[in-house]
Amino acid sequence: MQVIPDLSKRFSGRFYRWRKGQIYSQTLARLEELWETRSGSAGWDVRQRNRIVEYAIRNCSYYRGAIPQASDWSEQRRWEEIPLMTKDIIRKNRDGLTSRWVEFMGCGKFNTGGSTGEPLEFSTGPYAYSIANAHQEFVLKKMGYHVGDGIACFNGVSVPEGLQEKGIYWTPRIGERSEPDLLAQRAQPDYLRIYPYGEICYSTHYLSKSTIGRYLDHIDKRGYAFWMGYPSPVYELAKYISENGITLSCFPKAVQLTSEMVDASQLQLISEALKCRVYLQYGHSEACLYAHTYDDTFAYFCSPFPGYLEVVDESGRHVREDEAGEVIVTGFGHLGMPFVRYRTGDRAEFHSRKNGVVKLTRVLGRTQDYFITSKQEKISVTGVIFGQHFRAFRNIAQWQIIQDAPGRARVLVVPGEGFGSEDEEEICNRISCQTSIAVSVERVSSIPLTSRGKRSFFVQNVRSG
């Protein structure tokens, strides 16, 4: 009796693999058309968001009960009657929010640490990351990519201890590919599809005064045309280059920064030290939006193809131009677990919307935070926490990290269903292994808000030397 379902999954898996490639190519074509005409297909994003809502109601029991009945959500007033989706609602209603077809889509599980202190695990795909990767290929080409160029990534990857002992603080993006193989891969026309976020990941965990020379020697030896990743390590490398008068044998064509805020002085130093333009990218692990800067104003242009983006006030109504609000997304690629009017927790200043393209003057609130070790060295919090994707994320309702002394940190956790001693152990081990910081976990019933009514994910009470 199990043969038919197994065959159905096998053939549907083949279909969705084929469809992912088709979606990738279609997204690239749409982006090129949008770039050439400077105007999207009028109403496409509204029609697509309506289709997603109809799909969610048909296939997810939670949405059938939560979304008011309507024949058409094109009218903004009707659309805003749909309640906002929160991480807490997702944690408590995973089964009801999951499509009845999820097993046939080949969806996996993914998690995010939550830059606002609310982590989340969710079902992925099948198309969200194909759409996101197509955007990354598109912007790299607009930044000057040509076949043969290499891409370096700076993120929170963990490197085995044995390699660290040899002074190696980086690892290939895919498997155990050798460095000669990676250099040869650059000449292949499918390089960008395989490595849209870099061929090698340089870890932020081990970047310090004693290791920065090793990083730069290896980076310069490999001659990357593009640097991308967290601003904090890129800034430290650029600052070291500037202060020591270092001339690289191959300066990058461009730098793409993401996941943290970066100020004007840092942008200027990075650009001057690396002799190239700097671009900013904004997105989420949930892959419901993709935003990028294209000029020196550093305003973000949000593509209409990953999802429908709103910036709303506290009542859930869209803000006016030049007002700030919370970023809300409805994803077009997550059919396994649809995101409908999902609260990201991020805030942004809304500029305009034209034919589905949303322009944000700036994204607010994402910070560059550091752990301070007992040796007064700084280690990026973004890399340690958000670059590792803890298994414990699915069992945490809220959390906050507080550092009151060098080399020590407290983690406050509001436990979710299923949180246990294994989760505490993972949190302590993952942070300690990458930072040499002693970590303790404290279970609490709530995490206090700031005087402005916000919740800080990381509280640093130590002055770095």
N, C-alpha and C positions, 0 to 999 in steps of 0.2 A: 504493500500500500504506500510505501515511502518513495517508490520509484518516480512517480509523476511529479511530486513536489521537488525532488532532487533535480530532475531533468529541467523543470521550469526554471529553477534557480541558475542552472548551468547556462541555458540559452539566454535567459534574461541578463545574466552577467556579461555574456558576449555582446548583447545589444547595447548595454549601458557603456561598456568599454568603447565600442564603435561610436556611440553617441557623444561621449566625452570629447573625442577627437574632432567630431563635427562641430560641437559647441565651441571648442577652442578656435577653430578656423573661422567660424561665423563671427565670433567676438572680435577677432583681429580685423576682419573685413569691415565690421560696423565701426570700429574705432578709426580705421583709416578714412572711412566716409565722413565720420564726424569731424575728423581733423581737417579734411579737405574743404568741407562745406561750412565749418564752424557753426553748424546748427544741426541738432538731432532731428529724428523723425517726430514731429509734433504729436504728443499724446501717447507715444509708445510706452513710456514708463508707467503712466496711469493705467493703460490697458493691461500691462504685465502685472502690476501689483494687484489688480482686480482678479486676474486669472489665478494668482497665487492664493488669494483669499478663498476663491471658489474651490480650489484644490484642497486647501486645508479643511474647509467645512465638510467636503465629501469624504475625506480620508483620515481625519483625526478627530476622535470623539470629543476631546477638550474644546476644540474650536466650534463644534456644532452647538455646544451649550453656551459658549462665551461670546460669540459674535452675533450682534443683532441681525435679524432677517432683513434683507434688502435685495432688490433685483439689480441694483447698480450702485457701486461705491464711487463712481466718478466724481460726484459732487463732494467737495471738500468737507462740507458739514456732516454728510453721512459717513465719510471716511473717518472723521475724528470721533465718531461715536464708538468705533472699535476700541476696546480697552487696551491700554499699554501692557506689553508683556515684560515681566521682570525675571531676573535670574531665580528668585525665590519661587515664583510660579512654576518655572521649568523644573527646578529640583523636586518640587512636590507633585508634579503631574507629568513625569517623563513618559509614562505609557500612553496617556491620553493625548500627548502632543506628538507622538511618534506615528508616522503614516502606517497604514495597514499593509503597504507594499514595501516596507523598508528592507525585509529579508531578501527581496528580489533585486534590489538596487546595488548590492555590494557596498553598502554604507559601512563605515567604520565608526570608531569613537575618537573624539578629540576633546581636549580641555584647554581652558584658559585660566591664568591666575587671577585675572580681574584687576585692572589697574586702579579700580576704586575699592578694592578690598573684598570683592564678592566673586570668588572663583566659580567655575561652571564646567561640567562635562556635558557633551551633547553628541547626537548622531550627525555624521557628516554627509554631505553630497546628495546626489551623485555629481552635480555639475559645478558647485561653488568654486572649487579650487582650480578647475579647468578655466573658468572665467577669470579668476584672479591671476593665474599664471599668464594668460593671454595678455592681460593688461601690463604685466611686468615686462613681457617681451616687447610690447608696443612702446612703452616709455623708454626702454633701454635703446631701442633703435632711434627714437627722437633725441636721445642724449648723445648719439653718435656711434652706436655700436656697429661694428663690421665683423664679418667672419674672421676668426683668428684672434679676436680680443678675449682676454681673460677677465673673470669677475671674482673678487674677493669679498667675503662676508665677515662681519664682526658681530658675534652674538654670544649667547650663553651656553654654547656647547660644552659638554664635559669631555675632558681628555684623560685617557687611562694614566694611572700613576707611573707606569713604566716608561711611557713617552715623556712625561713631565721630567723624570729623572735624567732624560737625555736632552733636555732643553727644547722639547717639541710641545708647543701649546696650541696646536691646530690639528684639524682632522678633515679628510675628504668629505664632501657633502653626501656622497653615495658610496656605501660599502667600503671595501678595502682597496679601492683603485690606487695604483701607484702614481707618483707625481709625473713620470714620463707619459703614462697613459692619459692623464688629465691634460697635459700640454698638447698631446696629439689630438685630443678630443676637440680642442678649440677650433681646429680647421674643419670640423664637420658642420654641415648646415643645420643640424638639429641640436647644436650646442645650447641655444637659448631655451629650447623646450625641455632639455634635461636639467639645465642649471640656471633657471631664471633668477635664483637668489644666491648664486655663487657656486663655484666649483670646490672651494675650500673654506671652512669656517675657522676663523681665528677667535679663540675663546677670550671673553672679557674677564674671566675669573682669575687669570694668572698674570695679567698685565700689571707690572709694577716697575719701580725704578731699576730693579735688578734684572728684569727680563725684557724690558722694552727694546733693547738693542737686538736681542734674538728675533723678536717679532719683525723689526724693520729690515734686518738682513735677509730674512726669508721672503718678505713681501717684495723687496727690491730685486731679489734674485729671480722671482717668478714674473715680474713685470706686468702687473694687472692694469688693464685699461679702465676698470671701474671698481670703486670701493663702495660698499653698501653695508648698512646695519645701524647699530645704536650710535647716537652722537657722542656719548661719553668716551668710548675708546678711540674713536676717530679723532676727536678733539685732542686727547692726550698724545696720540701719535703725531698729529700735526704740530702741536705745541713743542714737542721734543725736537722735531725737525727744524722748526723755526729758531728755537733757542740755541741749538747746537750748529746752526749753519749747514745742515746736511743737504746735499744735492742728490736726489734719487737718480738712478740711471734711466728710470722710466716713470715719469709722473702720470697719474691717471688722467683720463679724458674728463671724467666727472665723478662726483660723489653723490650718493643717494642716502639720506638719513631718515630713520623711522623709529617709532616706538617711544621716543622721549622728546620733550621740548628742547629747543636750542635757541640761545639768544643771539642778537645781532653781532656782538663782539666775537662769539665763537664761530659764527658763519664766516665772518671776515677773515679770521685767523686761519681757518681750514682752507678757505679759497686761496689765500695768499701763500700759505706754506706748501700746498699741493698744486698750485698754479692751474687751477681748474674751476669750473662752475660747480656750485652745490645745489642740489635739489632736495625737496622734502616730500616724503610719501606718508600717507595716513591710511590706516586700515585696522582691521581686527582679526583675531583668530577665527571669528565666526564667518569671515569672508563675505559679508553682506554689503560692503562698500569698498571702493578703491578711489583714493584721492591723491593728487599729485600737484606739485608746483611746476611752473614752466617759465617764470621770469623772476626778475629781481624784487617784485612786490611780495613774493612768497605767499600769495593767496592760493588756496587749494581749489582745484577744479575736480568735482566729484562726478565720476562717470555714471551714466544712467543704467549701465548694463548689469552690474552685480546686484543692484537692489534699488529700492525707492527710499530716498533719504529725506528726513524731516528734521527741523530744529524747532523744538516746542518749548512752551512756557510750562509753569507748574500745573496748569489745568489741562495740559495735553493739546493745546491749540498752537498752531504754527506762529512763530514770532514774525515781526515785521522786519524789513530790511535794516541792517546795521544793528540789530538787537541780538543778544546772546541767549542761548537756551541749551537744552539737552539734545544730543544727537540720537535720533530714533531711526531704525532701519527696518525695512521689510525685504528679506532676501529673495532673490530669484533662482538661486541654484541649490538651495537646501530643500529637497523634496522628502528626504527621510525624516526630518524634523523641521517643519517650516517655521521660520521666524517672521511673525507678523507684528508690526509696530513694536519692535524689540528695543528696550531701553539699554543703551550701551553704557551709560554712566558717564560718558564724556560730554564736555560742553564745548560749544563753538559759537563764533560770531557769524551770523548769516548775512550774506551780501545779496545774493540774487538767485533766481532759478529761470533758466531759459531752455525750452525744449528738452526738459529732463536733466540738463546739466546744472548742478548746484555749485555755486561759488561760495566758499567760506573764507572770510577775511583772515581768520586765524582759528586754531584749535587751542582750547584753554585747558590748563590743569595738569597735563602730563609733565612730570618733573624728572630731572636728573638726580637720582638719589644714590648714596654710597654707604656701604658698610665701612667702618673704620677698624682696622685690625689693631692688635696690641703693638704692632710696629709702626702705627700711624700711617699705614698704607690704605688707599681707597680702592674698594672693589664695587663694581656696578651692581646695584640691586636689581635692575632690569634683567641683566644677564643671569644672575643667580636664580631669581624667582620665575620670571616669565619665559626665560630661555630653556627651562628644564621640564615644564609640564608635569608637575607632581601628580601621582596617582591619587593623593589625598584630596585634591581639589574637589572631587565629586562629593566628598563627605563634609565639606566646610561650608557653613552658611555665610560667615563673615570672618575676616581676620585682619590683624594689624601687627606690624613689627615695630618694636621700640628698642632703640639703642641708647643706653644711659652711660656706658663706659666702653672704652676701646677694648676690642676683643670679646665682647659679650653682648648678647641680644635676647630680648624676650619676645615671644610670639603669642599674642592674644588670639584665641580661637573661640568663636561662637559655633559649637558643634552642630553639624547637620545630622540627618539620619544616617546611622552606620559609622560615625566617627569613632575610632578606637585607638588603642595603644599602638597599633601598627602605623597608623597615620601620624601620630606624634613622633614615632621613631623615624619615619621617613623625612618629616620636616626637619628634625634635628640633624640627621645624617647628611641630607642633601645640602643644607646650608653650611654645616661645619666642614664637610669634605672640600667644598669649593672656596671657603674663606678662612679656615682655621679659627673660626669664631665659636665660642661656647654658646649654645642655644638652649633655652628652656621654653617649654610650652605651658601656657596657662589657659585653662578652659574658663570662659566667662559667659555670662548670660547676654551681655550686650557690649558694644564698643561705643564710647562716648563720641559725640560730634564736636566739631570745633565751634568757636564762638559765632562763626558764620553759617552754622548748620550743616557743615560738610564733614565727611569722614575721611581722615587721612590714612592711606595705606601704610606709609612708612613715616616714623617719627624719629628724627635724628637729634639727640640732645648732646652730642659730642662735637667739640670743635676740632677739626683736623689741623694737624700741625703744619 
